[in-house]
Amino acid sequence: MNRIRILLAIAIILTVSGVVHAQEDKLGVTLDLTYGSRWLSRGSEVYSEDGAFFKTIALDLYSTGFGLAVTNTTATGSGWVDKSRNDYLVFYGNTLFDNEAYKTKYKLKWEYRNWYDRPREIGNTQVLTFAFSWPKLLGNGLVPRYITHYDYPAGSGYNNRNSAGWIHRFGLGYKLNVPELSEPLSLSAEVTYRDGTGGGTKDHDWSHATFGLSTKFKINDNLSFVPGLYYQASMDDSVSKRDILYTMLNMKYTF
């Protein structure tokens, strides 16, 4: 936990210069509650047939690009106490080459994953995430994206010390305008390559593809509701032995 405190302190210190030059910007706060009929972590069903609740508090640090967040994840059913989790995140996002066809939006994130109802040395994990998208590259509303995660144990000598590895996600998004909806439909397709993460079999293979459909309903200036329907096609039995259709229902309040 000392590492968490240190990194959070660094993120806050780094925003001071931004605050000096952006006195009119305010601290942004987002409360996020999401229900998932399945929790598919890296393609695997964490709670089997049960769903999950994700509760998040996120801070936008004065429009500097830096942010902090805490997410608590619990099962909708019983019997999963030792798989409840808190995630602590520090992130930074920005844009490069704004006026070019290869305009790049990116987000860098560090995450500490804590299964708080079991000893931390069993499997607490840190994750580095690098996410990129190119909104102008293809045109016609098509937005390619690439996201990579590097998972590694949270401490030396932990039980998951041999589970470090990469995950690579290649995706494509498209927004479809529908006259009956105030917001467009967001269509997405993504394929995932697991590059040694997770220990055990230490797979280096294409694991699954995910296809999604969602839209946003703006209830007022601060509150929005986003329902989504997703289909995961399994390519590797070590991740999932079946294809899965699931829903995600998201309620977000920002102030």
N, C-alpha and C positions, 0 to 999 in steps of 0.2 A: 504493500500500500504506500510505502514511502516514495516509490517511483511515480505513482499516480499523483501524489501531492506535488512532487518536483515538477512534473510535466505540466500540470495545471497551472502552477505558479509561473512557469516559463511562458505559457500561452498568454496569461494575463499581462505579464511584463511586456511582451512583444506588442501588445495592443496599445500601450500607453502613447507611443508616438502617433498612432492613428487617431487616438482620441484628441490629442493636442491639435491636430489639423482638421478635425471633424467635430467641433464642439456642438454643432446642431444635430448630429446623429445621436440616436438614442439606443440604449440597450434593448435588443429585441428578444422576446421570450416566446417560445412555442411549446404548447402542451399538446401531446400527441397520444391518442389511444387507438390502437389497431387490434382488430380481431382477425385471426387467421384460422380457417377450418383445418389447416395442417401447418405445422412448422417444419419447413424443409430447409435445413441448415446444410449448405454445401451440397444440396440435392438429397440428403438423407432425412427420413422422418424421425424427428427427435422424440415426439410423444405418440408415436404409432398412430392409432385412429383418432386420438384426441387432438383438439386444436390448441391455440395459444393466444394469450393476451400480451401485447407489447405496450408498455407505458413509458413514455419518453418526455423528459424535460430538456429542451435545447436552448442555448443562449447564443444569439448573434451579437458579437462584441463590437458594437458601434460601427457597423458597416466596414470593418477593416479587412474582412475576409476570414478572420479567425472566429472559431466557435467552440463551444463546449457542450457536451450532452451526457445524460445518464439514461440508460434504458433498463427497465426491469421486465423480464420475461417469465411467465408462469403458464402452466397447463390449464386447460379448461376442465380437465377431469382429475381424479385422484390418483395417487400412486406414483407421482413424479416429483416428490419433494426434493430429492437430491439432484434434480436437473433444472431447478429454478436458477436464474442467472441474472446478474447485474453486469452491464457493459458500461465502461467509463471511456469517453471519447474526447479527443482533441483534434480539431481539423482546421484546414485552411483551403479556401477556394478562390480562384481568380480566372482571368481570361488572358490569352495571348493572341497576338496577330489579329486584333479586332477587326481591321478593315480588309483582311485578306480572305481569299476563298478557303484557306486552310485555318481559319479562326479556330482556336482550341480552348475549350473550357476544361478546367481541371480541378480536382479536389484531392488533397493529401490528408490522410487520416491515420492516427494512432489510436489503438483500442486495447483496453485491458478487460478480459472476460473472466468474471469471478463467479463460480458456482458456490454460492455462499452457504449452502447446507451440507457441504462436505469439506474435508481438509483440502486446503489450497494446493498442496503438492500433488494431489491426484490428477489434476488436469487443468488448472488455471492457465490461461493462454494470453499471449499478446499478438496483435495483428497489425501489420502495416498495410494500408490500402492506397493504391494509386488509381484514380479514375479519370478518364479522358473522353471527351466527345467533340465532334466536329460538325456543328450545325449548318455550315455553308458548303461543305465539301462535295456532297452529291446533288444537292438541290432537290426540287420537287417534294419537299417536306420530309425527305429521308435523312435520318441522323445516325451515323455509325458511332459506336462507342467501344471502348476497351477498358476493362477493369481488371486489375490484378491484386491479389492478396498474398501476403507472406505471413504464415502462421508459425509461431515458435513458442516454446514453453516460457511461462512467466518467471521461472527461477531455475537455477542449476540443481541438478539432482532430482528434478520432478519426475513423476511416473511417465509423463508424456515427452521426455527429453529426446526421444527418437522420432517425434511426429512432425518436426519442422518441414515446411515445404511450401510450394507456390500453388496458387489457383489462378487460371487465366479465363476470363469471360469476354466473349466477342458478341456484340449485340447490334441491333438495328431497331430504331424507333421511327414511328410515323404518326402524325396527328391528322385525323380524318374529321373534317367539318360535317356536322349533321344538323340540318335546319331546325330540328325539334329540340336540340340541346344547346344550352347557352355556352358550354365549353366543348371543345373537340373530343372525340374518342382518341385515346392514346393506345396505339397498337405497338407491340414489341415482340421481338424474337431474339433469343440468346442461346449460345452454345458454350459449354464449360469444359475446360481441359484441366484435369487434376494432375499436378506435377509433383507427386511425392508427399503431399500433405496427409496428415491423419494417422501416420504410423501403420501398424498392422501389415496390410498387403503392400503399402507404399506404391500405389498405382501411379502410372504415368500414362494416362489414357483419356480419351473423351468420355465424360461421365454422363452428361444429360443435356437436354435442350429444353428451354422453357419459352412458352408462347403466352402473351398476356393481352388483356383488353380491359381498359379502365376509363373512367371519366370523372370529372370534378363537378360537384354541385356547391355553388357558393351560397351559403345560408345568409350571411351578412358580411360586413367588411372584415370581421375577425375570424369567423367560423366557417369551415368548409368540410364537406363530406366526400370521400373518394371511395367508391366501390370498385372492386377489380375481380376479374375471373382469369384464372391461370391454368395452364396445362403443362405438366412436366413429362417429357418423354425420356425414359431411362435408356442409357446406352451401356451401362456397366452394373452388373449385379452386386458389386461390392458397395455401391451407393444405394441403389434401390432395385428390387426385383420386379417392379411394376410401374406402369405409367399412372400419374396421379392428377386428378382434376380438383382444384381447390379455389377458395375465395379469400380475398383480403378486404376488410371493411375498415376504413380509416376515417377518424374524426380528428380534426386539427383546429386548435384555437391559438391565434397569434396576437400578441399585443406588444 
